[in-house]
Amino acid sequence: MNQETLLKIVKTWNLNPKTEYREFRCANCQRYTHKAWHHWLFKRRYKTPVHFCNKCEKDFRLNKIKTNKPGTPVDKSKFNLNKFSENIKVKLIKITNNWNTKAKPIYKIFTCDDCGINMYKAYHIWFTLKGILIEAHLCKKCGKGVNL
């Protein structure tokens, strides 16, 4: 799939260095959704799942998604992994090291990156690891102790 398009979309987001506990949205149209297409962005110092609703997935596959909004600058120093407890740091590193970013897109319910439980809300955690900006999602139980 087109990594450049995924990157352009992600760069339009207003990334929050504070952990958020919220529902999931389509990466493109920003509508809340409980099930989505999951893609991997692993380019230019980003490593994150990118989720599309069915309509935006169809547009993505047809190369119809156009990002006219300029990219939002990101100060990666605000996403320091050291702000988390040792337990959470170890968990996040283990999770991201085990991701298969070469996996084909799949349509599924959102799951916790740690325990795999289905969920509609999650801790959305942005952090940097070796200069790469990463987003992980943890359920309420696995995210216990995450600084909000």
PyMOL CGO cylinders between C-alpha atoms (Angstrom):
from pymol import cmd
from pymol.cgo import CYLINDER

trace = [
    CYLINDER, 0.00, 0.00, 0.00, 0.98, 3.59, -0.45, 0.3, 1, 1, 1, 1, 1, 1,
    CYLINDER, 0.98, 3.59, -0.45, 3.21, 4.64, 2.44, 0.3, 1, 1, 1, 1, 1, 1,
    CYLINDER, 3.21, 4.64, 2.44, 3.45, 8.22, 1.13, 0.3, 1, 1, 1, 1, 1, 1,
    CYLINDER, 3.45, 8.22, 1.13, -0.33, 8.70, 1.34, 0.3, 1, 1, 1, 1, 1, 1,
    CYLINDER, -0.33, 8.70, 1.34, -0.43, 7.21, 4.84, 0.3, 1, 1, 1, 1, 1, 1,
    CYLINDER, -0.43, 7.21, 4.84, 2.41, 9.53, 5.88, 0.3, 1, 1, 1, 1, 1, 1,
    CYLINDER, 2.41, 9.53, 5.88, 0.67, 12.61, 4.46, 0.3, 1, 1, 1, 1, 1, 1,
    CYLINDER, 0.67, 12.61, 4.46, -2.51, 11.73, 6.37, 0.3, 1, 1, 1, 1, 1, 1,
    CYLINDER, -2.51, 11.73, 6.37, -0.69, 11.15, 9.66, 0.3, 1, 1, 1, 1, 1, 1,
    CYLINDER, -0.69, 11.15, 9.66, 1.23, 14.41, 9.28, 0.3, 1, 1, 1, 1, 1, 1,
    CYLINDER, 1.23, 14.41, 9.28, -2.09, 16.30, 9.21, 0.3, 1, 1, 1, 1, 1, 1,
    CYLINDER, -2.09, 16.30, 9.21, -3.03, 15.00, 12.66, 0.3, 1, 1, 1, 1, 1, 1,
    CYLINDER, -3.03, 15.00, 12.66, -2.61, 17.16, 15.73, 0.3, 1, 1, 1, 1, 1, 1,
    CYLINDER, -2.61, 17.16, 15.73, -0.62, 14.63, 17.77, 0.3, 1, 1, 1, 1, 1, 1,
    CYLINDER, -0.62, 14.63, 17.77, -1.05, 14.88, 21.52, 0.3, 1, 1, 1, 1, 1, 1,
    CYLINDER, -1.05, 14.88, 21.52, 1.97, 14.11, 23.70, 0.3, 1, 1, 1, 1, 1, 1,
    CYLINDER, 1.97, 14.11, 23.70, -0.46, 13.48, 26.58, 0.3, 1, 1, 1, 1, 1, 1,
    CYLINDER, -0.46, 13.48, 26.58, -1.99, 10.02, 26.65, 0.3, 1, 1, 1, 1, 1, 1,
    CYLINDER, -1.99, 10.02, 26.65, -5.67, 10.09, 25.68, 0.3, 1, 1, 1, 1, 1, 1,
    CYLINDER, -5.67, 10.09, 25.68, -8.31, 7.55, 26.67, 0.3, 1, 1, 1, 1, 1, 1,
    CYLINDER, -8.31, 7.55, 26.67, -10.87, 7.70, 23.87, 0.3, 1, 1, 1, 1, 1, 1,
    CYLINDER, -10.87, 7.70, 23.87, -12.61, 5.89, 21.03, 0.3, 1, 1, 1, 1, 1, 1,
    CYLINDER, -12.61, 5.89, 21.03, -11.05, 5.21, 17.65, 0.3, 1, 1, 1, 1, 1, 1,
    CYLINDER, -11.05, 5.21, 17.65, -11.48, 7.34, 14.53, 0.3, 1, 1, 1, 1, 1, 1,
    CYLINDER, -11.48, 7.34, 14.53, -10.94, 6.89, 10.82, 0.3, 1, 1, 1, 1, 1, 1,
    CYLINDER, -10.94, 6.89, 10.82, -7.51, 8.30, 9.93, 0.3, 1, 1, 1, 1, 1, 1,
    CYLINDER, -7.51, 8.30, 9.93, -8.90, 10.25, 7.02, 0.3, 1, 1, 1, 1, 1, 1,
    CYLINDER, -8.90, 10.25, 7.02, -12.47, 11.44, 7.70, 0.3, 1, 1, 1, 1, 1, 1,
    CYLINDER, -12.47, 11.44, 7.70, -12.09, 11.33, 11.51, 0.3, 1, 1, 1, 1, 1, 1,
    CYLINDER, -12.09, 11.33, 11.51, -15.48, 9.64, 12.06, 0.3, 1, 1, 1, 1, 1, 1,
    CYLINDER, -15.48, 9.64, 12.06, -15.63, 7.45, 15.14, 0.3, 1, 1, 1, 1, 1, 1,
    CYLINDER, -15.63, 7.45, 15.14, -15.73, 3.75, 14.35, 0.3, 1, 1, 1, 1, 1, 1,
    CYLINDER, -15.73, 3.75, 14.35, -15.65, 0.42, 16.20, 0.3, 1, 1, 1, 1, 1, 1,
    CYLINDER, -15.65, 0.42, 16.20, -14.24, -1.57, 13.29, 0.3, 1, 1, 1, 1, 1, 1,
    CYLINDER, -14.24, -1.57, 13.29, -11.77, -0.42, 10.65, 0.3, 1, 1, 1, 1, 1, 1,
    CYLINDER, -11.77, -0.42, 10.65, -9.17, -1.31, 8.07, 0.3, 1, 1, 1, 1, 1, 1,
    CYLINDER, -9.17, -1.31, 8.07, -5.75, -1.48, 9.72, 0.3, 1, 1, 1, 1, 1, 1,
    CYLINDER, -5.75, -1.48, 9.72, -2.67, -0.42, 7.73, 0.3, 1, 1, 1, 1, 1, 1,
    CYLINDER, -2.67, -0.42, 7.73, 0.91, 0.09, 8.89, 0.3, 1, 1, 1, 1, 1, 1,
    CYLINDER, 0.91, 0.09, 8.89, 2.87, 3.27, 8.40, 0.3, 1, 1, 1, 1, 1, 1,
    CYLINDER, 2.87, 3.27, 8.40, 6.58, 2.55, 8.85, 0.3, 1, 1, 1, 1, 1, 1,
    CYLINDER, 6.58, 2.55, 8.85, 8.25, 5.32, 6.89, 0.3, 1, 1, 1, 1, 1, 1,
    CYLINDER, 8.25, 5.32, 6.89, 10.26, 8.47, 7.61, 0.3, 1, 1, 1, 1, 1, 1,
    CYLINDER, 10.26, 8.47, 7.61, 10.60, 8.02, 11.35, 0.3, 1, 1, 1, 1, 1, 1,
    CYLINDER, 10.60, 8.02, 11.35, 6.96, 6.96, 11.94, 0.3, 1, 1, 1, 1, 1, 1,
    CYLINDER, 6.96, 6.96, 11.94, 5.67, 3.56, 13.06, 0.3, 1, 1, 1, 1, 1, 1,
    CYLINDER, 5.67, 3.56, 13.06, 1.95, 3.46, 13.65, 0.3, 1, 1, 1, 1, 1, 1,
    CYLINDER, 1.95, 3.46, 13.65, -1.23, 1.69, 12.65, 0.3, 1, 1, 1, 1, 1, 1,
    CYLINDER, -1.23, 1.69, 12.65, -3.46, 3.81, 10.40, 0.3, 1, 1, 1, 1, 1, 1,
    CYLINDER, -3.46, 3.81, 10.40, -7.18, 3.01, 10.46, 0.3, 1, 1, 1, 1, 1, 1,
    CYLINDER, -7.18, 3.01, 10.46, -9.75, 3.61, 7.71, 0.3, 1, 1, 1, 1, 1, 1,
    CYLINDER, -9.75, 3.61, 7.71, -13.53, 3.28, 7.65, 0.3, 1, 1, 1, 1, 1, 1,
    CYLINDER, -13.53, 3.28, 7.65, -14.94, 1.36, 4.66, 0.3, 1, 1, 1, 1, 1, 1,
    CYLINDER, -14.94, 1.36, 4.66, -15.54, 4.50, 2.58, 0.3, 1, 1, 1, 1, 1, 1,
    CYLINDER, -15.54, 4.50, 2.58, -12.05, 5.90, 3.12, 0.3, 1, 1, 1, 1, 1, 1,
    CYLINDER, -12.05, 5.90, 3.12, -10.50, 2.46, 2.57, 0.3, 1, 1, 1, 1, 1, 1,
    CYLINDER, -10.50, 2.46, 2.57, -12.17, 2.32, -0.84, 0.3, 1, 1, 1, 1, 1, 1,
    CYLINDER, -12.17, 2.32, -0.84, -10.89, 5.83, -1.64, 0.3, 1, 1, 1, 1, 1, 1,
    CYLINDER, -10.89, 5.83, -1.64, -7.40, 4.87, -0.42, 0.3, 1, 1, 1, 1, 1, 1,
    CYLINDER, -7.40, 4.87, -0.42, -7.30, 1.79, -2.66, 0.3, 1, 1, 1, 1, 1, 1,
    CYLINDER, -7.30, 1.79, -2.66, -8.43, 3.89, -5.64, 0.3, 1, 1, 1, 1, 1, 1,
    CYLINDER, -8.43, 3.89, -5.64, -5.82, 6.61, -4.85, 0.3, 1, 1, 1, 1, 1, 1,
    CYLINDER, -5.82, 6.61, -4.85, -8.62, 9.13, -4.35, 0.3, 1, 1, 1, 1, 1, 1,
    CYLINDER, -8.62, 9.13, -4.35, -7.49, 10.43, -0.97, 0.3, 1, 1, 1, 1, 1, 1,
    CYLINDER, -7.49, 10.43, -0.97, -6.03, 13.89, -1.32, 0.3, 1, 1, 1, 1, 1, 1,
    CYLINDER, -6.03, 13.89, -1.32, -4.44, 15.67, 1.61, 0.3, 1, 1, 1, 1, 1, 1,
    CYLINDER, -4.44, 15.67, 1.61, -4.59, 19.39, 1.02, 0.3, 1, 1, 1, 1, 1, 1,
    CYLINDER, -4.59, 19.39, 1.02, -3.94, 20.33, 4.63, 0.3, 1, 1, 1, 1, 1, 1,
    CYLINDER, -3.94, 20.33, 4.63, -0.26, 21.07, 5.32, 0.3, 1, 1, 1, 1, 1, 1,
    CYLINDER, -0.26, 21.07, 5.32, 1.61, 18.83, 7.70, 0.3, 1, 1, 1, 1, 1, 1,
    CYLINDER, 1.61, 18.83, 7.70, 1.58, 19.80, 11.37, 0.3, 1, 1, 1, 1, 1, 1,
    CYLINDER, 1.58, 19.80, 11.37, 5.10, 20.17, 12.81, 0.3, 1, 1, 1, 1, 1, 1,
    CYLINDER, 5.10, 20.17, 12.81, 5.83, 17.68, 15.58, 0.3, 1, 1, 1, 1, 1, 1,
    CYLINDER, 5.83, 17.68, 15.58, 8.30, 18.35, 18.38, 0.3, 1, 1, 1, 1, 1, 1,
    CYLINDER, 8.30, 18.35, 18.38, 9.44, 14.78, 19.05, 0.3, 1, 1, 1, 1, 1, 1,
    CYLINDER, 9.44, 14.78, 19.05, 11.06, 15.81, 22.34, 0.3, 1, 1, 1, 1, 1, 1,
    CYLINDER, 11.06, 15.81, 22.34, 7.53, 16.15, 23.80, 0.3, 1, 1, 1, 1, 1, 1,
    CYLINDER, 7.53, 16.15, 23.80, 6.92, 12.44, 23.14, 0.3, 1, 1, 1, 1, 1, 1,
    CYLINDER, 6.92, 12.44, 23.14, 9.74, 11.16, 25.34, 0.3, 1, 1, 1, 1, 1, 1,
    CYLINDER, 9.74, 11.16, 25.34, 9.37, 7.52, 26.37, 0.3, 1, 1, 1, 1, 1, 1,
    CYLINDER, 9.37, 7.52, 26.37, 11.05, 8.32, 29.71, 0.3, 1, 1, 1, 1, 1, 1,
    CYLINDER, 11.05, 8.32, 29.71, 7.94, 10.13, 30.97, 0.3, 1, 1, 1, 1, 1, 1,
    CYLINDER, 7.94, 10.13, 30.97, 6.35, 6.70, 31.54, 0.3, 1, 1, 1, 1, 1, 1,
    CYLINDER, 6.35, 6.70, 31.54, 6.91, 4.31, 34.43, 0.3, 1, 1, 1, 1, 1, 1,
    CYLINDER, 6.91, 4.31, 34.43, 9.46, 1.55, 33.88, 0.3, 1, 1, 1, 1, 1, 1,
    CYLINDER, 9.46, 1.55, 33.88, 6.64, -1.01, 33.63, 0.3, 1, 1, 1, 1, 1, 1,
    CYLINDER, 6.64, -1.01, 33.63, 4.87, 0.92, 30.84, 0.3, 1, 1, 1, 1, 1, 1,
    CYLINDER, 4.87, 0.92, 30.84, 8.17, 1.64, 29.01, 0.3, 1, 1, 1, 1, 1, 1,
    CYLINDER, 8.17, 1.64, 29.01, 9.08, -2.06, 28.95, 0.3, 1, 1, 1, 1, 1, 1,
    CYLINDER, 9.08, -2.06, 28.95, 5.57, -2.95, 27.78, 0.3, 1, 1, 1, 1, 1, 1,
    CYLINDER, 5.57, -2.95, 27.78, 5.59, -0.37, 24.95, 0.3, 1, 1, 1, 1, 1, 1,
    CYLINDER, 5.59, -0.37, 24.95, 9.03, -1.39, 23.70, 0.3, 1, 1, 1, 1, 1, 1,
    CYLINDER, 9.03, -1.39, 23.70, 8.08, -5.08, 23.73, 0.3, 1, 1, 1, 1, 1, 1,
    CYLINDER, 8.08, -5.08, 23.73, 4.83, -4.39, 21.88, 0.3, 1, 1, 1, 1, 1, 1,
    CYLINDER, 4.83, -4.39, 21.88, 6.41, -2.29, 19.13, 0.3, 1, 1, 1, 1, 1, 1,
    CYLINDER, 6.41, -2.29, 19.13, 9.32, -4.71, 18.64, 0.3, 1, 1, 1, 1, 1, 1,
    CYLINDER, 9.32, -4.71, 18.64, 6.81, -7.50, 18.01, 0.3, 1, 1, 1, 1, 1, 1,
    CYLINDER, 6.81, -7.50, 18.01, 4.69, -5.64, 15.43, 0.3, 1, 1, 1, 1, 1, 1,
    CYLINDER, 4.69, -5.64, 15.43, 4.61, -7.07, 11.92, 0.3, 1, 1, 1, 1, 1, 1,
    CYLINDER, 4.61, -7.07, 11.92, 4.54, -3.84, 9.92, 0.3, 1, 1, 1, 1, 1, 1,
    CYLINDER, 4.54, -3.84, 9.92, 4.64, -5.87, 6.69, 0.3, 1, 1, 1, 1, 1, 1,
    CYLINDER, 4.64, -5.87, 6.69, 1.23, -7.42, 7.44, 0.3, 1, 1, 1, 1, 1, 1,
    CYLINDER, 1.23, -7.42, 7.44, -1.46, -6.93, 4.81, 0.3, 1, 1, 1, 1, 1, 1,
    CYLINDER, -1.46, -6.93, 4.81, -4.34, -4.56, 5.65, 0.3, 1, 1, 1, 1, 1, 1,
    CYLINDER, -4.34, -4.56, 5.65, -7.13, -6.22, 7.58, 0.3, 1, 1, 1, 1, 1, 1,
    CYLINDER, -7.13, -6.22, 7.58, -10.67, -5.18, 8.51, 0.3, 1, 1, 1, 1, 1, 1,
    CYLINDER, -10.67, -5.18, 8.51, -11.27, -5.85, 12.20, 0.3, 1, 1, 1, 1, 1, 1,
    CYLINDER, -11.27, -5.85, 12.20, -12.41, -4.62, 15.59, 0.3, 1, 1, 1, 1, 1, 1,
    CYLINDER, -12.41, -4.62, 15.59, -9.77, -2.69, 17.50, 0.3, 1, 1, 1, 1, 1, 1,
    CYLINDER, -9.77, -2.69, 17.50, -7.69, -4.73, 19.93, 0.3, 1, 1, 1, 1, 1, 1,
    CYLINDER, -7.69, -4.73, 19.93, -5.29, -3.96, 22.75, 0.3, 1, 1, 1, 1, 1, 1,
    CYLINDER, -5.29, -3.96, 22.75, -1.68, -4.03, 21.54, 0.3, 1, 1, 1, 1, 1, 1,
    CYLINDER, -1.68, -4.03, 21.54, -0.69, -5.85, 24.74, 0.3, 1, 1, 1, 1, 1, 1,
    CYLINDER, -0.69, -5.85, 24.74, -3.36, -8.43, 25.64, 0.3, 1, 1, 1, 1, 1, 1,
    CYLINDER, -3.36, -8.43, 25.64, -5.32, -8.54, 22.35, 0.3, 1, 1, 1, 1, 1, 1,
    CYLINDER, -5.32, -8.54, 22.35, -8.76, -7.99, 23.91, 0.3, 1, 1, 1, 1, 1, 1,
    CYLINDER, -8.76, -7.99, 23.91, -11.40, -6.36, 21.67, 0.3, 1, 1, 1, 1, 1, 1,
    CYLINDER, -11.40, -6.36, 21.67, -12.11, -2.77, 22.69, 0.3, 1, 1, 1, 1, 1, 1,
    CYLINDER, -12.11, -2.77, 22.69, -13.96, 0.36, 21.58, 0.3, 1, 1, 1, 1, 1, 1,
    CYLINDER, -13.96, 0.36, 21.58, -11.90, 2.76, 23.71, 0.3, 1, 1, 1, 1, 1, 1,
    CYLINDER, -11.90, 2.76, 23.71, -8.20, 2.74, 24.42, 0.3, 1, 1, 1, 1, 1, 1,
    CYLINDER, -8.20, 2.74, 24.42, -5.28, 4.65, 25.77, 0.3, 1, 1, 1, 1, 1, 1,
    CYLINDER, -5.28, 4.65, 25.77, -3.76, 6.27, 22.68, 0.3, 1, 1, 1, 1, 1, 1,
    CYLINDER, -3.76, 6.27, 22.68, -0.07, 6.59, 23.50, 0.3, 1, 1, 1, 1, 1, 1,
    CYLINDER, -0.07, 6.59, 23.50, 2.41, 8.47, 21.31, 0.3, 1, 1, 1, 1, 1, 1,
    CYLINDER, 2.41, 8.47, 21.31, 6.12, 8.17, 22.11, 0.3, 1, 1, 1, 1, 1, 1,
    CYLINDER, 6.12, 8.17, 22.11, 9.52, 8.16, 20.44, 0.3, 1, 1, 1, 1, 1, 1,
    CYLINDER, 9.52, 8.16, 20.44, 11.89, 5.22, 20.39, 0.3, 1, 1, 1, 1, 1, 1,
    CYLINDER, 11.89, 5.22, 20.39, 15.27, 5.63, 18.69, 0.3, 1, 1, 1, 1, 1, 1,
    CYLINDER, 15.27, 5.63, 18.69, 13.98, 8.77, 16.98, 0.3, 1, 1, 1, 1, 1, 1,
    CYLINDER, 13.98, 8.77, 16.98, 10.88, 7.02, 15.57, 0.3, 1, 1, 1, 1, 1, 1,
    CYLINDER, 10.88, 7.02, 15.57, 7.46, 8.41, 16.49, 0.3, 1, 1, 1, 1, 1, 1,
    CYLINDER, 7.46, 8.41, 16.49, 5.17, 5.54, 17.49, 0.3, 1, 1, 1, 1, 1, 1,
    CYLINDER, 5.17, 5.54, 17.49, 1.53, 5.19, 18.54, 0.3, 1, 1, 1, 1, 1, 1,
    CYLINDER, 1.53, 5.19, 18.54, 0.33, 2.26, 20.61, 0.3, 1, 1, 1, 1, 1, 1,
    CYLINDER, 0.33, 2.26, 20.61, -3.13, 1.42, 21.98, 0.3, 1, 1, 1, 1, 1, 1,
    CYLINDER, -3.13, 1.42, 21.98, -3.75, -0.17, 25.36, 0.3, 1, 1, 1, 1, 1, 1,
    CYLINDER, -3.75, -0.17, 25.36, -6.98, -1.28, 27.05, 0.3, 1, 1, 1, 1, 1, 1,
    CYLINDER, -6.98, -1.28, 27.05, -7.86, 0.11, 30.46, 0.3, 1, 1, 1, 1, 1, 1,
    CYLINDER, -7.86, 0.11, 30.46, -6.30, -2.87, 32.29, 0.3, 1, 1, 1, 1, 1, 1,
    CYLINDER, -6.30, -2.87, 32.29, -3.02, -2.96, 30.33, 0.3, 1, 1, 1, 1, 1, 1,
    CYLINDER, -3.02, -2.96, 30.33, -2.73, 0.83, 30.38, 0.3, 1, 1, 1, 1, 1, 1,
    CYLINDER, -2.73, 0.83, 30.38, -3.09, 1.04, 34.15, 0.3, 1, 1, 1, 1, 1, 1,
    CYLINDER, -3.09, 1.04, 34.15, -0.43, 3.42, 35.37, 0.3, 1, 1, 1, 1, 1, 1,
    CYLINDER, -0.43, 3.42, 35.37, -0.17, 5.39, 32.13, 0.3, 1, 1, 1, 1, 1, 1,
    CYLINDER, -0.17, 5.39, 32.13, 0.17, 9.08, 32.94, 0.3, 1, 1, 1, 1, 1, 1,
    CYLINDER, 0.17, 9.08, 32.94, -2.85, 10.98, 31.67, 0.3, 1, 1, 1, 1, 1, 1,
]
cmd.load_cgo(trace, "trace")
